[in-house]
Amino acid sequence: MSIISVGFILFAIGLLIVYYLVPKKAQWWVLLAASLLFYALGNWRGLIYLAVTSVSAWGAALLIERDAAERRAYLKEHKSELSKEEKSAVKSRGRSRRRALMALCMALSFLILAWFKYIHFLLAQANAVAGLFGGQVKDTITLIVPLGISFYTFQTMGYVADVYWERVEAQKNPLKLLLFTSFFPQITQGPISTYSDLAGQLFAPHSLDDRAFVHGAERMIWGFFKKMVIANILSPYVADVFANYSGYAGAAVLLGAFCYSAQIYADFSGYMDIMCGYCQMLGIRLTENFERPYFSKSVAEYWRRWHISLGAWFKAYLYYPLAVSKWNQKLGRNAKRKLGKPFGDYLPATLALIVVWLTTGLWHGASWAYIVWGGLNGVFIIVSMWMEKPFGALKGKLGINESAWLWRAFQVLRTFLLVTFIKVLPEVGTLRDGLGLWARIFRGPPPRSLGELIPFMDKPENVICVLLGVILMFIVSLVQRRGSVRLQMEQRLPYWLRLTIFAVLFFVIVYFGVPASGGLGGFLYAQF
C-alpha cells in the first residue's frame, strides 16, 4: 500500500477511529491487526519470514533471560559452598550459553536477510570467479524481497542483544513482540527503534489528545508536501540525468546530483514526517531520524544527523562491541608499544569503523557501488579522526577562527559537496556508471543554453514550485534550531494564519503533487 495513496489515507482514518473507540487495553491489538493487514497488502508471503524472525527472537530472549536468572539463583543458593574460581566458572559457562543462544537467533535472522538481499550478488561474484576458469554459475533464483526486512531484522536483533546485555526484560507475550517487530509506520523505512524506546508506548493505553492530534496532522501535511511536491517533481529529472548522463552537459549533471540530494532528503524525511505525525495522532512518539543533516560541518556529523536510528544501531550493536573487544584492545596495546601512542589509540576505533562502514554499504544495497560508497564515507570519517590534532594545529597557525560564520559556512558547503558526490555514486547503476557520472561532471562540455542546464524548463511552474519548496525546507531547518516549528507557529502566529499556511500547503500538494506522483512508485529508502 503506497503511503501517498487514497487507500492509505482511508486506512489511516479507519484505524484512528477504531483505535480510539475500543477499550484502551485493546488498543495494542488494533495496532497489531492493522500492522499485519498493512504488511499483508504489500507482500503477504513476507509475513512468514516476519513471523519467523519475531518468534525466534521471542524464544531466544526468554531462554537468555531464564538462563541468567537461573545462574544468579544458583550462585546465591551456593554462595558459601563455591570458591571464587568456581563462581567465575559458573558465570563464564552461563555467558557462553547465552551468547550461543543470541548468536543462533541472529544467525537465523541474518541468513534470511542475506538470502533475499544478497544471494544474487553472491552468485554474480561466483560467476565472475568461475568465468576466469571457463566455468559458469547460473542464477535461476527468483525472489521477492520481504517488505522492510532490513529494518525489522535489525530492530528485532537489537532487542535480543539488549536482553542479553540485561538492558531490557524479555517480552513474555509473543504477540506483543510481533507488534514491536511489525509496527507498520516504521516497518518499511524505519526508524529502527529500540525496544526500551518504543515497546512501552505500543502497549500503553492512550487517550485522544486534541493538541497532539492537530500537531500530528500538520506534520503529516508537511511530509506529504516534501514527498509529493519536492521529491516527486524532481524524480523524473534526476532519473533521466542519471540514466543518460553521457548526453548531458557537465554542469547539468552536477545540477542533477544536487537535485538528487534535495530529492532524497525530501523523500526520506517526508516519509518520517508523515509517519511521525501519524504516530503522534495515535499518542506514540517515534524516534526522530533527521536533525538538519545538510547543516553538518563534517561527514561524521552528517551521519549523526542523517538516518539517526541506523547510525545509533550500528554504534550500539557493532561499533562499540568491536571497538572494546578483547582482541581489538590487545591489538591497540601492542601497536602502542611498537608504533607509538597515537597509532595504538586510534587503531581499535579505526578497525571498528572499517567494519561498520563496509557493513553499512552492504546494508544499503547488494552491489560494489554501495560497498565503495560505504567505504568512502568511512575513509573521510577515519581520516578526519586521525588528522584532528594536526588540522587543529594548522588552523591555529593560519589564524582560523572556528566560530566565525564564514568558516562555518565553508565547512557546511564542503560537507554538502562531499556527501552529494558520495551519495550519487551507487544511485546511477553499477560502480562504473557512478564513476562515469563523476567524470562527466568534470569533463563534460559546458551547457550552450539554459535549456541544456535545466532540461525541464519547459515546465517553468515546476521549476518555481521546487525552488520555492527547497527554500521553504531551508527556512524550516533554520527555524528548527530554536525548537519545534509547530510550537513556535502556535506561540507566534494567530490561528487563522496557521490555518491559511497549511491550507496553502494542502492546495499545492493537490495541484502540483498529485499529478507529479501519478506514475511514480514508493519511497526511495523502501528499497533498502
C-alpha positions as CSV (number, residue, x, y, z in Angstrom):
1,M,0.0,0.0,0.0
2,S,1.5,3.3,-1.1
3,I,1.8,5.9,1.7
4,I,0.8,8.6,-0.7
5,S,-2.3,6.9,-1.9
6,V,-6.0,7.5,-1.2
7,G,-6.1,3.9,0.1
8,F,-3.6,4.7,2.8
9,I,-5.5,7.8,3.8
10,L,-8.7,5.8,4.2
11,F,-6.7,3.0,6.1
12,A,-5.2,5.6,8.4
13,I,-8.5,7.3,9.2
14,G,-10.2,4.0,9.8
15,L,-7.5,2.9,12.2
16,L,-7.7,6.2,14.1
17,I,-11.5,5.7,14.6
18,V,-11.3,2.1,15.7
19,Y,-8.2,2.8,17.9
20,Y,-10.0,5.4,20.0
21,L,-13.3,3.6,20.1
22,V,-12.1,0.3,21.5
23,P,-11.3,-0.1,25.2
24,K,-7.8,1.2,25.9
25,K,-6.5,-2.1,27.0
26,A,-7.4,-3.4,23.5
27,Q,-5.6,-0.7,21.6
28,W,-2.4,-2.7,21.1
29,W,-4.5,-5.4,19.5
30,V,-5.8,-2.9,17.0
31,L,-2.3,-1.8,16.2
32,L,-1.2,-5.4,15.7
33,A,-4.1,-6.2,13.4
34,A,-3.5,-3.0,11.4
35,S,0.2,-3.7,11.1
36,L,-0.3,-7.3,9.9
37,L,-3.0,-6.1,7.4
38,F,-0.8,-3.3,6.1
39,Y,2.0,-5.8,5.7
40,A,-0.2,-8.4,4.0
41,L,-1.5,-5.9,1.5
42,G,2.1,-5.1,0.5
43,N,3.5,-8.7,0.4
44,W,1.5,-11.3,2.2
45,R,4.2,-14.1,1.7
46,G,6.6,-12.0,3.6
47,L,4.5,-12.5,6.7
48,I,6.1,-15.9,7.0
49,Y,9.6,-14.5,7.4
50,L,8.4,-11.7,9.6
51,A,6.9,-14.3,11.9
52,V,10.0,-16.5,11.9
53,T,12.2,-13.5,12.9
54,S,9.8,-12.4,15.6
55,V,9.1,-15.9,17.1
56,S,12.8,-16.8,17.1
57,A,13.7,-13.6,18.8
58,W,10.9,-14.1,21.4
59,G,12.1,-17.6,22.2
60,A,15.8,-16.8,22.3
61,A,15.2,-13.8,24.6
62,L,13.2,-15.8,27.0
63,L,15.8,-18.5,27.2
64,I,18.6,-16.0,27.6
65,E,16.7,-14.3,30.4
66,R,15.8,-17.6,32.1
67,D,19.4,-18.8,32.0
68,A,20.7,-15.6,33.5
69,A,18.1,-15.8,36.3
70,E,19.0,-19.5,37.0
71,R,22.7,-18.7,37.2
72,R,22.1,-15.9,39.7
73,A,19.8,-18.1,41.8
74,Y,22.3,-21.0,41.7
75,L,25.2,-18.7,42.8
76,K,23.1,-17.2,45.6
77,E,22.0,-20.6,46.8
78,H,25.5,-22.0,46.8
79,K,27.3,-18.8,47.8
80,S,29.1,-20.2,50.8
81,E,29.9,-23.5,49.1
82,L,31.7,-22.3,45.9
83,S,35.2,-20.9,45.7
84,K,35.9,-17.7,43.8
85,E,37.2,-19.8,40.8
86,E,34.1,-22.0,40.8
87,K,31.8,-18.9,40.8
88,S,33.8,-17.4,38.0
89,A,33.5,-20.7,36.0
90,V,29.7,-20.8,36.6
91,K,29.4,-17.2,35.3
92,S,31.6,-18.0,32.3
93,R,29.5,-21.0,31.3
94,G,26.3,-19.0,31.6
95,R,27.7,-16.2,29.5
96,S,28.8,-18.7,26.9
97,R,25.4,-20.4,26.8
98,R,23.6,-17.1,26.5
99,R,26.0,-15.9,23.9
100,A,25.4,-19.0,21.9
101,L,21.6,-18.6,22.1
102,M,21.9,-15.0,20.9
103,A,24.3,-16.0,18.1
104,L,22.0,-18.7,16.9
105,C,19.0,-16.4,16.8
106,M,20.9,-13.7,15.0
107,A,22.4,-16.2,12.5
108,L,18.9,-17.4,11.6
109,S,17.6,-13.8,11.0
110,F,20.6,-12.6,9.2
111,L,20.7,-15.7,7.0
112,I,17.1,-15.0,5.9
113,L,18.1,-11.4,5.3
114,A,21.2,-12.4,3.3
115,W,19.3,-15.0,1.2
116,F,16.8,-12.4,0.0
117,K,19.1,-9.4,-0.3
118,Y,22.5,-10.8,-1.3
119,I,22.1,-14.2,-3.0
120,H,22.1,-12.7,-6.5
121,F,25.1,-10.5,-5.7
122,L,27.0,-13.6,-4.3
123,L,26.1,-15.7,-7.3
124,A,27.3,-12.9,-9.6
125,Q,30.7,-12.8,-7.8
126,A,30.9,-16.6,-8.0
127,N,30.1,-16.4,-11.7
128,A,32.9,-13.8,-12.2
129,V,35.4,-16.1,-10.5
130,A,34.1,-19.2,-12.4
131,G,34.5,-17.3,-15.6
132,L,38.2,-16.9,-15.1
133,F,38.5,-20.7,-15.4
134,G,36.0,-21.1,-18.2
135,G,33.1,-22.1,-16.0
136,Q,29.7,-20.5,-15.3
137,V,27.4,-20.3,-12.3
138,K,23.8,-19.8,-13.4
139,D,21.4,-17.7,-11.4
140,T,18.0,-19.1,-11.8
141,I,16.6,-18.0,-8.4
142,T,13.5,-15.8,-8.4
143,L,12.8,-14.0,-5.2
144,I,10.5,-11.3,-3.9
145,V,12.3,-9.5,-1.1
146,P,10.0,-9.3,2.0
147,L,8.8,-5.8,2.8
148,G,11.0,-4.0,5.3
149,I,13.3,-7.0,6.0
150,S,16.4,-4.9,6.5
151,F,14.6,-2.7,9.1
152,Y,12.7,-5.3,11.1
153,T,15.7,-7.6,11.2
154,F,18.0,-5.0,12.7
155,Q,15.3,-3.8,15.1
156,T,14.5,-7.3,16.4
157,M,18.1,-8.4,16.7
158,G,18.8,-5.2,18.7
159,Y,16.1,-6.4,21.1
160,V,17.7,-9.8,21.5
161,A,21.1,-8.1,22.2
162,D,19.5,-5.8,24.8
163,V,18.0,-8.8,26.6
164,Y,21.4,-10.5,26.5
165,W,23.1,-7.4,28.0
166,E,20.2,-7.1,30.5
167,R,19.2,-3.7,29.3
168,V,15.5,-4.7,29.0
169,E,13.4,-7.6,30.2
170,A,12.3,-10.2,27.7
171,Q,8.7,-9.9,26.5
172,K,6.6,-12.8,27.6
173,N,3.8,-12.3,25.1
174,P,4.9,-13.4,21.6
175,L,2.1,-11.3,20.0
176,K,3.4,-8.1,21.7
177,L,6.8,-8.8,20.4
178,L,5.3,-9.3,17.0
179,L,3.7,-5.9,17.2
180,F,7.1,-4.4,18.1
181,T,8.6,-6.1,15.1
182,S,5.8,-5.3,12.6
183,F,4.6,-1.9,13.7
184,F,3.5,-0.6,10.3
185,P,4.6,3.1,10.4
186,Q,8.2,2.1,10.7
187,I,8.5,-1.3,9.1
188,T,9.2,-0.2,5.5
189,Q,11.7,2.7,6.1
190,G,12.4,2.8,9.8
191,P,13.2,4.4,12.1
192,I,15.0,1.4,13.7
193,S,13.6,1.8,17.3
194,T,15.0,0.2,20.4
195,Y,12.7,-1.9,22.5
196,S,13.0,0.4,25.5
197,D,12.0,3.4,23.4
198,L,9.0,2.0,21.6
199,A,7.5,-1.1,23.2
200,G,6.1,0.6,26.3
201,Q,4.3,3.2,24.1
202,L,2.8,0.5,21.9
203,F,1.3,-1.4,24.8
204,A,0.2,1.6,27.0
205,P,-3.4,2.9,26.9
206,H,-3.8,6.2,25.0
207,S,-6.5,8.9,25.2
208,L,-7.2,11.3,22.4
209,D,-5.2,14.5,22.9
210,D,-6.6,17.3,20.7
211,R,-3.4,19.3,20.6
212,A,-1.2,16.3,19.7
213,F,-3.8,15.2,17.1
214,V,-3.6,18.6,15.4
215,H,0.2,18.8,15.6
216,G,0.4,15.3,14.1
217,A,-1.9,16.2,11.2
218,E,0.1,19.4,10.5
219,R,3.3,17.4,10.4
220,M,1.7,14.9,8.0
221,I,0.8,17.7,5.6
222,W,4.4,19.0,5.7
223,G,5.6,15.4,5.0
224,F,3.2,15.0,2.1
225,F,4.4,18.3,0.7
226,K,8.1,17.3,0.9
227,K,7.5,13.9,-0.7
228,M,4.8,14.7,-3.3
229,V,5.8,18.2,-4.4
230,I,9.6,18.4,-4.0
231,A,10.8,14.8,-4.3
232,N,8.3,13.6,-6.9
233,I,8.7,16.6,-9.2
234,L,12.5,16.2,-9.1
235,S,12.3,12.4,-9.5
236,P,11.8,12.2,-13.3
237,Y,14.5,14.8,-14.0
238,V,17.1,13.1,-11.7
239,A,16.3,9.7,-13.1
240,D,16.8,10.9,-16.6
241,V,20.1,12.6,-15.8
242,F,21.4,9.5,-14.0
243,A,20.3,7.2,-16.8
244,N,21.6,9.4,-19.7
245,Y,24.4,11.3,-18.0
246,S,26.7,10.9,-21.0
247,G,24.3,13.0,-23.1
248,Y,24.2,15.9,-20.6
249,A,26.5,18.9,-20.1
250,G,28.8,18.6,-17.1
251,A,27.0,21.4,-15.3
252,A,23.6,19.8,-15.9
253,V,24.9,16.5,-14.4
254,L,26.2,18.4,-11.4
255,L,22.8,20.1,-11.0
256,G,21.2,16.7,-11.3
257,A,23.4,15.5,-8.4
258,F,22.4,18.5,-6.3
259,C,18.8,17.8,-7.2
260,Y,19.2,14.2,-6.0
261,S,20.4,15.4,-2.6
262,A,17.3,17.6,-2.3
263,Q,15.1,14.7,-3.6
264,I,16.3,12.0,-1.3
265,Y,16.1,14.3,1.7
266,A,12.6,15.5,0.9
267,D,11.6,11.8,0.1
268,F,13.1,10.2,3.2
269,S,12.4,12.9,5.7
270,G,9.0,13.4,4.2
271,Y,8.1,9.8,5.0
272,M,9.4,10.3,8.5
273,D,7.2,13.4,8.9
274,I,4.2,11.6,7.7
275,M,4.7,8.6,9.9
276,C,5.9,10.5,13.0
277,G,2.9,12.8,12.6
278,Y,0.5,9.9,12.3
279,C,2.0,8.2,15.4
280,Q,1.7,11.5,17.3
281,M,-2.1,11.3,16.5
282,L,-2.0,7.8,18.0
283,G,-0.2,9.1,21.1
284,I,3.1,7.4,20.1
285,R,6.4,9.1,19.7
286,L,8.7,7.6,17.1
287,T,12.5,8.0,17.1
288,E,13.5,11.1,15.1
289,N,15.6,10.2,12.1
290,F,16.8,13.6,10.9
291,E,18.4,16.7,12.5
292,R,19.1,19.2,9.8
293,P,21.8,16.9,8.1
294,Y,22.8,19.4,5.4
295,F,23.9,21.9,8.0
296,S,26.7,19.4,9.1
297,K,30.3,20.6,9.2
298,S,31.8,17.2,8.7
299,V,30.9,13.8,7.2
300,A,30.9,12.3,10.7
301,E,28.5,14.9,11.9
302,Y,26.4,14.4,8.8
303,W,25.9,10.7,9.7
304,R,25.0,11.7,13.3
305,R,22.1,13.8,11.8
306,W,21.1,11.6,8.8
307,H,19.2,8.3,9.4
308,I,20.0,8.7,13.1
309,S,18.4,5.4,14.2
310,L,20.5,3.4,11.7
311,G,23.7,5.1,12.9
312,A,22.7,4.5,16.5
313,W,22.1,0.9,15.8
314,F,25.5,0.3,14.2
315,K,27.1,2.3,17.0
316,A,25.5,0.3,19.8
317,Y,25.5,-3.2,18.3
318,L,28.5,-3.3,16.0
319,Y,30.9,-0.4,16.6
320,Y,31.2,-0.5,20.4
321,P,31.3,-4.3,20.7
322,L,34.1,-4.3,18.1
323,A,36.0,-1.3,19.5
324,V,36.1,-2.6,23.1
325,S,36.5,-6.3,22.2
326,K,39.5,-8.0,23.9
327,W,41.3,-8.9,20.7
328,N,41.0,-5.3,19.4
329,Q,42.1,-3.7,22.6
330,K,45.1,-6.1,22.7
331,L,46.0,-5.1,19.2
332,G,45.8,-1.5,20.2
333,R,48.1,-2.0,23.2
334,N,50.6,-3.9,21.0
335,A,50.5,-1.2,18.4
336,K,51.1,1.5,21.1
337,R,54.3,-0.3,22.2
338,K,55.7,-0.8,18.8
339,L,54.3,2.1,16.7
340,G,53.6,4.8,19.2
341,K,50.7,6.1,21.4
342,P,48.6,7.9,18.7
343,F,48.6,4.8,16.4
344,G,47.7,2.5,19.3
345,D,45.0,4.8,20.5
346,Y,43.3,5.1,17.1
347,L,43.7,1.6,15.8
348,P,40.8,-0.2,17.6
349,A,38.4,2.6,16.6
350,T,39.7,2.5,13.0
351,L,39.2,-1.2,12.6
352,A,35.7,-1.0,14.1
353,L,34.8,1.9,11.7
354,I,36.1,0.0,8.7
355,V,33.8,-3.0,9.5
356,V,30.8,-0.6,10.3
357,W,31.1,1.3,7.1
358,L,31.6,-1.6,4.8
359,T,28.6,-3.3,6.5
360,T,26.6,0.0,6.2
361,G,27.3,0.0,2.5
362,L,26.2,-3.6,2.1
363,W,23.1,-3.0,4.2
364,H,22.1,-0.3,1.7
365,G,22.5,-2.4,-1.3
366,A,24.0,-5.6,-2.7
367,S,26.5,-4.1,-5.1
368,W,30.1,-3.0,-5.3
369,A,28.9,0.6,-5.8
370,Y,27.3,0.5,-2.3
371,I,30.3,-1.1,-0.7
372,V,32.6,1.5,-2.2
373,W,30.0,4.2,-1.1
374,G,30.2,2.9,2.5
375,G,34.0,2.7,2.3
376,L,34.3,6.3,1.1
377,N,32.2,7.5,4.0
378,G,34.3,5.5,6.4
379,V,37.6,6.9,4.8
380,F,36.5,10.5,5.3
381,I,35.5,9.8,8.9
382,I,38.7,7.8,9.7
383,V,41.0,10.4,8.1
384,S,39.3,13.2,10.0
385,M,39.7,11.3,13.2
386,W,43.4,10.7,12.6
387,M,44.1,14.2,11.4
388,E,42.1,16.1,14.1
389,K,45.1,17.2,16.0
390,P,47.3,18.1,13.0
391,F,44.4,20.0,11.4
392,G,43.8,21.8,14.7
393,A,47.4,22.9,14.9
394,L,47.4,24.0,11.3
395,K,44.2,26.1,11.8
396,G,45.9,27.7,14.8
397,K,48.9,28.6,12.7
398,L,46.7,30.0,10.0
399,G,44.7,32.1,12.5
400,I,41.4,30.5,11.5
401,N,38.6,31.4,13.9
402,E,36.4,28.3,14.1
403,S,33.5,30.2,15.5
404,A,33.5,32.7,12.5
405,W,30.3,32.4,10.4
406,L,32.4,32.3,7.2
407,W,34.5,29.4,8.3
408,R,31.3,27.5,9.5
409,A,29.7,28.2,6.1
410,F,32.7,26.9,4.3
411,Q,32.6,23.7,6.4
412,V,28.9,23.2,5.7
413,L,29.3,23.8,2.0
414,R,32.3,21.5,1.8
415,T,30.5,18.7,3.7
416,F,27.4,19.1,1.4
417,L,29.6,18.7,-1.7
418,L,31.3,15.7,-0.3
419,V,28.2,13.8,0.8
420,T,26.5,14.7,-2.5
421,F,29.3,13.3,-4.6
422,I,29.5,10.1,-2.4
423,K,25.7,9.8,-2.4
424,V,25.2,9.7,-6.1
425,L,27.9,7.0,-6.7
426,P,25.6,3.9,-6.2
427,E,22.4,5.5,-7.5
428,V,23.4,5.6,-11.2
429,G,23.7,1.9,-11.6
430,T,26.9,0.0,-11.4
431,L,30.1,1.3,-9.9
432,R,31.4,2.0,-13.4
433,D,28.3,4.1,-14.1
434,G,28.8,6.0,-10.9
435,L,32.5,6.8,-11.7
436,G,31.4,7.7,-15.2
437,L,28.9,10.3,-13.8
438,W,31.7,11.8,-11.7
439,A,33.9,12.0,-14.8
440,R,31.1,13.6,-16.8
441,I,30.7,16.4,-14.2
442,F,34.3,17.5,-14.7
443,R,34.9,16.5,-18.3
444,G,31.6,17.1,-19.9
445,P,31.0,20.1,-22.2
446,P,29.5,23.3,-20.8
447,P,25.8,23.9,-21.5
448,R,25.1,26.0,-24.5
449,S,21.8,27.3,-23.2
450,L,19.6,27.5,-20.1
451,G,17.5,24.6,-21.6
452,E,20.6,22.4,-21.6
453,L,21.4,23.3,-18.0
454,I,17.8,22.8,-16.8
455,P,16.2,20.3,-19.1
456,F,12.7,20.6,-17.6
457,M,12.5,24.4,-18.2
458,D,9.5,23.5,-20.5
459,K,7.5,23.4,-17.2
460,P,8.6,26.6,-15.5
461,E,5.8,26.2,-12.9
462,N,7.5,23.0,-11.7
463,V,10.9,24.8,-11.5
464,I,9.4,27.6,-9.5
465,C,7.5,25.2,-7.3
466,V,10.5,23.1,-6.5
467,L,12.7,26.1,-6.0
468,L,10.3,27.7,-3.5
469,G,9.8,24.3,-1.8
470,V,13.6,23.8,-1.3
471,I,13.9,27.4,0.0
472,L,11.0,26.6,2.4
473,M,12.7,23.5,3.6
474,F,15.9,25.5,4.2
475,I,13.9,28.1,6.2
476,V,12.2,25.5,8.3
477,S,15.5,23.9,9.1
478,L,16.9,27.2,10.3
479,V,13.8,27.8,12.5
480,Q,14.1,24.2,13.9
481,R,17.4,25.2,15.5
482,R,15.2,27.0,18.1
483,G,12.9,24.1,18.6
484,S,9.7,22.7,17.2
485,V,8.4,24.7,14.3
486,R,4.8,23.9,15.0
487,L,5.1,25.1,18.6
488,Q,6.8,28.3,17.5
489,M,4.0,28.9,15.0
490,E,1.4,28.2,17.7
491,Q,3.0,30.7,20.0
492,R,3.7,33.5,17.5
493,L,1.1,33.2,14.7
494,P,-2.7,33.7,15.0
495,Y,-4.9,30.7,14.4
496,W,-6.2,32.0,11.1
497,L,-2.7,32.5,9.7
498,R,-1.6,29.0,10.7
499,L,-4.7,27.5,9.1
500,T,-4.0,29.5,5.9
501,I,-0.5,28.2,5.7
502,F,-1.5,24.6,5.9
503,A,-4.4,25.2,3.6
504,V,-1.9,26.6,1.0
505,L,0.3,23.6,1.5
506,F,-2.6,21.3,1.0
507,F,-3.6,23.1,-2.2
508,V,-0.1,22.9,-3.6
509,I,0.0,19.1,-2.8
510,V,-3.2,18.6,-4.7
511,Y,-2.4,20.9,-7.6
512,F,1.3,20.0,-8.1
513,G,2.0,16.9,-6.0
514,V,-0.8,14.6,-7.1
515,P,-0.1,15.0,-10.9
516,A,3.7,14.6,-10.2
517,S,3.1,11.4,-8.1
518,G,0.8,9.7,-10.6
519,G,3.3,7.4,-12.3
520,L,5.8,7.1,-9.5
521,G,6.5,4.2,-7.2
522,G,7.0,4.4,-3.4
523,F,9.8,6.0,-1.4
524,L,13.5,5.8,-2.2
525,Y,14.5,4.2,1.1
526,A,11.9,1.5,0.8
527,Q,14.3,-0.4,-1.5
528,F,16.8,-0.8,1.4
